[in-house]
């Protein structure tokens, strides 16, 4: 996963600390640092839903990068 994408997602999480979206993304980003971690299918589905609803193009691109990484592409 591109480090720039992680930074964008982490910045979003730090600027929106009390949202469920930020909590979820923070968990996935931290999982992405551990190669042995595999997300649950519900996490991948929820990430896909977040991507489809995201209006910020920069954050959407970062989420797509995270999704590709988590799916092993």
N, CA, C and O atoms as a GROMACS GRO file, in nm:
protein
  292
    1UNK      N    1   0.085  -0.118   0.000
    1UNK     CA    2   0.000   0.000   0.000
    1UNK      C    3   0.089   0.124   0.000
    1UNK      O    4   0.190   0.128   0.070
    2UNK      N    5   0.051   0.220  -0.077
    2UNK     CA    6   0.126   0.345  -0.087
    2UNK      C    7   0.121   0.420   0.046
    2UNK      O    8   0.014   0.439   0.104
    3UNK      N    9   0.236   0.463   0.093
    3UNK     CA   10   0.243   0.535   0.222
    3UNK      C   11   0.163   0.664   0.217
    3UNK      O   12   0.106   0.706   0.318
    4UNK      N   13   0.159   0.728   0.101
    4UNK     CA   14   0.082   0.851   0.086
    4UNK      C   15  -0.066   0.826   0.117
    4UNK      O   16  -0.131   0.909   0.180
    5UNK      N   17  -0.118   0.713   0.073
    5UNK     CA   18  -0.258   0.679   0.101
    5UNK      C   19  -0.281   0.661   0.250
    5UNK      O   20  -0.382   0.706   0.304
    6UNK      N   21  -0.186   0.596   0.316
    6UNK     CA   22  -0.199   0.579   0.462
    6UNK      C   23  -0.203   0.716   0.531
    6UNK      O   24  -0.282   0.738   0.623
    7UNK      N   25  -0.118   0.806   0.487
    7UNK     CA   26  -0.112   0.939   0.548
    7UNK      C   27  -0.245   1.012   0.530
    7UNK      O   28  -0.294   1.073   0.624
    8UNK      N   29  -0.302   1.006   0.412
    8UNK     CA   30  -0.431   1.072   0.386
    8UNK      C   31  -0.539   1.016   0.478
    8UNK      O   32  -0.617   1.091   0.536
    9UNK      N   33  -0.544   0.884   0.490
    9UNK     CA   34  -0.646   0.822   0.574
    9UNK      C   35  -0.622   0.856   0.721
    9UNK      O   36  -0.716   0.886   0.794
   10UNK      N   37  -0.496   0.851   0.764
   10UNK     CA   38  -0.465   0.886   0.903
   10UNK      C   39  -0.499   1.031   0.934
   10UNK      O   40  -0.547   1.062   1.042
   11UNK      N   41  -0.473   1.121   0.839
   11UNK     CA   42  -0.509   1.262   0.859
   11UNK      C   43  -0.660   1.277   0.872
   11UNK      O   44  -0.708   1.354   0.956
   12UNK      N   45  -0.736   1.205   0.790
   12UNK     CA   46  -0.882   1.208   0.801
   12UNK      C   47  -0.924   1.161   0.940
   12UNK      O   48  -1.007   1.225   1.005
   13UNK      N   49  -0.866   1.051   0.986
   13UNK     CA   50  -0.903   0.996   1.116
   13UNK      C   51  -0.871   1.092   1.230
   13UNK      O   52  -0.948   1.104   1.325
   14UNK      N   53  -0.758   1.160   1.220
   14UNK     CA   54  -0.721   1.254   1.326
   14UNK      C   55  -0.808   1.380   1.324
   14UNK      O   56  -0.830   1.442   1.428
   15UNK      N   57  -0.858   1.417   1.207
   15UNK     CA   58  -0.942   1.537   1.200
   15UNK      C   59  -1.090   1.505   1.228
   15UNK      O   60  -1.169   1.598   1.246
   16UNK      N   61  -1.127   1.379   1.233
   16UNK     CA   62  -1.264   1.335   1.264
   16UNK      C   63  -1.259   1.226   1.371
   16UNK      O   64  -1.306   1.115   1.347
   17UNK      N   65  -1.203   1.256   1.488
   17UNK     CA   66  -1.175   1.150   1.586
   17UNK      C   67  -1.296   1.083   1.649
   17UNK      O   68  -1.282   0.973   1.703
   18UNK      N   69  -1.410   1.143   1.645
   18UNK     CA   70  -1.524   1.087   1.718
   18UNK      C   71  -1.628   1.023   1.625
   18UNK      O   72  -1.744   1.008   1.663
   19UNK      N   73  -1.586   0.984   1.504
   19UNK     CA   74  -1.681   0.924   1.411
   19UNK      C   75  -1.655   0.774   1.399
   19UNK      O   76  -1.543   0.727   1.418
   20UNK      N   77  -1.760   0.700   1.367
   20UNK     CA   78  -1.747   0.556   1.346
   20UNK      C   79  -1.660   0.528   1.224
   20UNK      O   80  -1.583   0.432   1.222
   21UNK      N   81  -1.674   0.613   1.123
   21UNK     CA   82  -1.595   0.596   1.001
   21UNK      C   83  -1.446   0.605   1.033
   21UNK      O   84  -1.367   0.522   0.987
   22UNK      N   85  -1.407   0.704   1.110
   22UNK     CA   86  -1.267   0.721   1.147
   22UNK      C   87  -1.217   0.604   1.230
   22UNK      O   88  -1.105   0.556   1.209
   23UNK      N   89  -1.297   0.556   1.324
   23UNK     CA   90  -1.258   0.440   1.404
   23UNK      C   91  -1.234   0.317   1.316
   23UNK      O   92  -1.136   0.245   1.333
   24UNK      N   93  -1.325   0.296   1.223
   24UNK     CA   94  -1.315   0.182   1.132
   24UNK      C   95  -1.190   0.194   1.044
   24UNK      O   96  -1.114   0.098   1.030
   25UNK      N   97  -1.170   0.311   0.985
   25UNK     CA   98  -1.054   0.330   0.897
   25UNK      C   99  -0.923   0.321   0.973
   25UNK      O  100  -0.825   0.267   0.922
   26UNK      N  101  -0.920   0.374   1.095
   26UNK     CA  102  -0.800   0.368   1.177
   26UNK      C  103  -0.760   0.223   1.201
   26UNK      O  104  -0.643   0.187   1.192
   27UNK      N  105  -0.859   0.140   1.230
   27UNK     CA  106  -0.833  -0.002   1.253
   27UNK      C  107  -0.777  -0.069   1.127
   27UNK      O  108  -0.682  -0.146   1.134
   28UNK      N  109  -0.836  -0.039   1.011
   28UNK     CA  110  -0.789  -0.099   0.887
   28UNK      C  111  -0.648  -0.053   0.851
   28UNK      O  112  -0.566  -0.133   0.805
   29UNK      N  113  -0.620   0.074   0.870
   29UNK     CA  114  -0.487   0.125   0.839
   29UNK      C  115  -0.383   0.057   0.927
   29UNK      O  116  -0.276   0.020   0.880
   30UNK      N  117  -0.415   0.040   1.055
   30UNK     CA  118  -0.320  -0.027   1.143
   30UNK      C  119  -0.305  -0.174   1.108
   30UNK      O  120  -0.197  -0.231   1.124
   31UNK      N  121  -0.410  -0.236   1.060
   31UNK     CA  122  -0.401  -0.374   1.012
   31UNK      C  123  -0.310  -0.382   0.890
   31UNK      O  124  -0.241  -0.482   0.871
   32UNK      N  125  -0.310  -0.277   0.808
   32UNK     CA  126  -0.232  -0.280   0.685
   32UNK      C  127  -0.082  -0.279   0.712
   32UNK      O  128  -0.004  -0.315   0.623
   33UNK      N  129  -0.040  -0.239   0.831
   33UNK     CA  130   0.102  -0.241   0.866
   33UNK      C  131   0.151  -0.383   0.897
   33UNK      O  132   0.270  -0.410   0.891
   34UNK      N  133   0.058  -0.472   0.930
   34UNK     CA  134   0.092  -0.611   0.964
   34UNK      C  135   0.055  -0.700   0.846
   34UNK      O  136  -0.062  -0.721   0.817
   35UNK      N  137   0.156  -0.753   0.779
   35UNK     CA  138   0.134  -0.834   0.660
   35UNK      C  139   0.053  -0.960   0.692
   35UNK      O  140  -0.018  -1.011   0.605
   36UNK      N  141   0.064  -1.010   0.813
   36UNK     CA  142  -0.005  -1.133   0.850
   36UNK      C  143  -0.154  -1.113   0.877
   36UNK      O  144  -0.230  -1.210   0.880
   37UNK      N  145  -0.198  -0.990   0.897
   37UNK     CA  146  -0.339  -0.963   0.927
   37UNK      C  147  -0.424  -0.972   0.801
   37UNK      O  148  -0.387  -0.922   0.695
   38UNK      N  149  -0.537  -1.035   0.816
   38UNK     CA  150  -0.634  -1.041   0.707
   38UNK      C  151  -0.766  -0.985   0.759
   38UNK      O  152  -0.815  -1.027   0.863
   39UNK      N  153  -0.823  -0.890   0.685
   39UNK     CA  154  -0.951  -0.834   0.728
   39UNK      C  155  -1.064  -0.935   0.710
   39UNK      O  156  -1.059  -1.023   0.624
   40UNK      N  157  -1.166  -0.919   0.793
   40UNK     CA  158  -1.285  -1.003   0.780
   40UNK      C  159  -1.364  -0.960   0.658
   40UNK      O  160  -1.350  -0.847   0.610
   41UNK      N  161  -1.446  -1.048   0.609
   41UNK     CA  162  -1.524  -1.016   0.488
   41UNK      C  163  -1.617  -0.897   0.512
   41UNK      O  164  -1.642  -0.819   0.420
   42UNK      N  165  -1.669  -0.884   0.635
   42UNK     CA  166  -1.758  -0.770   0.663
   42UNK      C  167  -1.681  -0.638   0.657
   42UNK      O  168  -1.736  -0.535   0.619
   43UNK      N  169  -1.551  -0.642   0.695
   43UNK     CA  170  -1.470  -0.521   0.690
   43UNK      C  171  -1.446  -0.479   0.544
   43UNK      O  172  -1.451  -0.361   0.511
   44UNK      N  173  -1.419  -0.577   0.459
   44UNK     CA  174  -1.399  -0.548   0.317
   44UNK      C  175  -1.527  -0.492   0.254
   44UNK      O  176  -1.522  -0.401   0.171
   45UNK      N  177  -1.640  -0.548   0.293
   45UNK     CA  178  -1.768  -0.501   0.240
   45UNK      C  179  -1.796  -0.358   0.287
   45UNK      O  180  -1.842  -0.275   0.209
   46UNK      N  181  -1.769  -0.331   0.413
   46UNK     CA  182  -1.793  -0.197   0.466
   46UNK      C  183  -1.699  -0.096   0.400
   46UNK      O  184  -1.740   0.016   0.370
   47UNK      N  185  -1.575  -0.135   0.376
   47UNK     CA  186  -1.480  -0.047   0.307
   47UNK      C  187  -1.528  -0.016   0.166
   47UNK      O  188  -1.519   0.098   0.121
   48UNK      N  189  -1.578  -0.116   0.098
   48UNK     CA  190  -1.632  -0.096  -0.036
   48UNK      C  191  -1.749   0.002  -0.035
   48UNK      O  192  -1.761   0.085  -0.126
   49UNK      N  193  -1.834  -0.006   0.065
   49UNK     CA  194  -1.946   0.088   0.077
   49UNK      C  195  -1.897   0.229   0.105
   49UNK      O  196  -1.951   0.326   0.051
   50UNK      N  197  -1.794   0.242   0.188
   50UNK     CA  198  -1.738   0.375   0.216
   50UNK      C  199  -1.681   0.438   0.089
   50UNK      O  200  -1.698   0.557   0.064
   51UNK      N  201  -1.614   0.357   0.009
   51UNK     CA  202  -1.555   0.407  -0.115
   51UNK      C  203  -1.664   0.459  -0.207
   51UNK      O  204  -1.649   0.567  -0.265
   52UNK      N  205  -1.772   0.386  -0.220
   52UNK     CA  206  -1.879   0.427  -0.311
   52UNK      C  207  -1.949   0.555  -0.266
   52UNK      O  208  -2.007   0.626  -0.348
   53UNK      N  209  -1.945   0.584  -0.136
   53UNK     CA  210  -2.012   0.704  -0.085
   53UNK      C  211  -1.919   0.823  -0.067
   53UNK      O  212  -1.965   0.935  -0.044
   54UNK      N  213  -1.787   0.802  -0.078
   54UNK     CA  214  -1.690   0.908  -0.051
   54UNK      C  215  -1.693   1.015  -0.160
   54UNK      O  216  -1.683   0.985  -0.278
   55UNK      N  217  -1.707   1.141  -0.117
   55UNK     CA  218  -1.714   1.253  -0.210
   55UNK      C  219  -1.577   1.320  -0.232
   55UNK      O  220  -1.555   1.380  -0.337
   56UNK      N  221  -1.487   1.309  -0.135
   56UNK     CA  222  -1.354   1.367  -0.148
   56UNK      C  223  -1.270   1.278  -0.239
   56UNK      O  224  -1.241   1.164  -0.203
   57UNK      N  225  -1.229   1.328  -0.357
   57UNK     CA  226  -1.156   1.243  -0.452
   57UNK      C  227  -1.021   1.193  -0.399
   57UNK      O  228  -0.981   1.081  -0.429
   58UNK      N  229  -0.951   1.275  -0.320
   58UNK     CA  230  -0.823   1.234  -0.267
   58UNK      C  231  -0.840   1.120  -0.165
   58UNK      O  232  -0.765   1.022  -0.166
   59UNK      N  233  -0.939   1.134  -0.077
   59UNK     CA  234  -0.965   1.030   0.022
   59UNK      C  235  -1.018   0.904  -0.048
   59UNK      O  236  -0.984   0.793  -0.009
   60UNK      N  237  -1.102   0.922  -0.149
   60UNK     CA  238  -1.156   0.806  -0.223
   60UNK      C  239  -1.041   0.726  -0.286
   60UNK      O  240  -1.041   0.603  -0.280
   61UNK      N  241  -0.945   0.795  -0.345
   61UNK     CA  242  -0.832   0.727  -0.407
   61UNK      C  243  -0.750   0.652  -0.301
   61UNK      O  244  -0.705   0.540  -0.325
   62UNK      N  245  -0.732   0.713  -0.185
   62UNK     CA  246  -0.659   0.647  -0.076
   62UNK      C  247  -0.735   0.524  -0.027
   62UNK      O  248  -0.674   0.421   0.002
   63UNK      N  249  -0.867   0.534  -0.017
   63UNK     CA  250  -0.949   0.420   0.026
   63UNK      C  251  -0.944   0.309  -0.077
   63UNK      O  252  -0.942   0.191  -0.041
   64UNK      N  253  -0.943   0.345  -0.205
   64UNK     CA  254  -0.931   0.243  -0.310
   64UNK      C  255  -0.797   0.172  -0.302
   64UNK      O  256  -0.789   0.051  -0.322
   65UNK      N  257  -0.691   0.246  -0.272
   65UNK     CA  258  -0.559   0.187  -0.254
   65UNK      C  259  -0.560   0.090  -0.135
   65UNK      O  260  -0.505  -0.020  -0.143
   66UNK      N  261  -0.623   0.131  -0.026
   66UNK     CA  262  -0.636   0.044   0.092
   66UNK      C  263  -0.715  -0.081   0.056
   66UNK      O  264  -0.679  -0.191   0.098
   67UNK      N  265  -0.822  -0.065  -0.019
   67UNK     CA  266  -0.906  -0.178  -0.058
   67UNK      C  267  -0.826  -0.277  -0.143
   67UNK      O  268  -0.833  -0.398  -0.121
   68UNK      N  269  -0.750  -0.228  -0.239
   68UNK     CA  270  -0.668  -0.315  -0.322
   68UNK      C  271  -0.565  -0.390  -0.238
   68UNK      O  272  -0.541  -0.509  -0.259
   69UNK      N  273  -0.505  -0.319  -0.144
   69UNK     CA  274  -0.406  -0.381  -0.058
   69UNK      C  275  -0.468  -0.490   0.029
   69UNK      O  276  -0.413  -0.599   0.042
   70UNK      N  277  -0.583  -0.459   0.088
   70UNK     CA  278  -0.650  -0.555   0.176
   70UNK      C  279  -0.701  -0.678   0.101
   70UNK      O  280  -0.710  -0.787   0.157
   71UNK      N  281  -0.735  -0.659  -0.026
   71UNK     CA  282  -0.783  -0.771  -0.106
   71UNK      C  283  -0.668  -0.850  -0.170
   71UNK      O  284  -0.692  -0.952  -0.235
   72UNK      N  285  -0.546  -0.804  -0.151
   72UNK     CA  286  -0.430  -0.877  -0.200
   72UNK      C  287  -0.401  -0.862  -0.348
   72UNK      O  288  -0.341  -0.950  -0.409
   73UNK      N  289  -0.445  -0.750  -0.407
   73UNK     CA  290  -0.419  -0.730  -0.551
   73UNK      C  291  -0.283  -0.672  -0.574
   73UNK      O  292  -0.245  -0.649  -0.689
   0.00000   0.00000   0.00000
